[in-house]
Amino acid sequence: MRVEITNGGYVHLPAEHAGRFPTGTAIAMVRQGELWLMPVSHPGAGGLLLKWRNRRGDRSILVREFLPDGTPPGPREAYWDEAAGALRIPLAAPDAGAGTPAGPAPGSGRGARAPSP
């Protein structure tokens, strides 16, 4: 799933993936070089607000205060971690032309890439 981290510290989520956050709120934390967004189960429980970006239902969430200094803006290949109940977004910029994995195997690193021709 492609998301984008903006210069202003927002994460833009496409409508088809924003449904994982039914109350329109989430909590955020940084773990293992990734930003984890987890849905809040009850609207009165607080959390960060997912703002509507357009009529299609795309959403934005302000996470600037959670991003480590030097986090580059740009698109990321995030994935939903069912076991953790979290949307996991890599914070490092993807390698030019290589992208980021759609979901690393538990306990594995980012994996080796094939040499360029």
Secondary structure, DSSP 8 states (H G I E B T S, - for coil): -EEEE-TTSEEEE-HHHHTT-TTSEEEEEEETTEEEEEE-SSGGG--EEEEE-STT--EEEE-GGGS-TT---EEEE-EEETTTTEEEEE-S--BTTTB--SS--TT--S-------
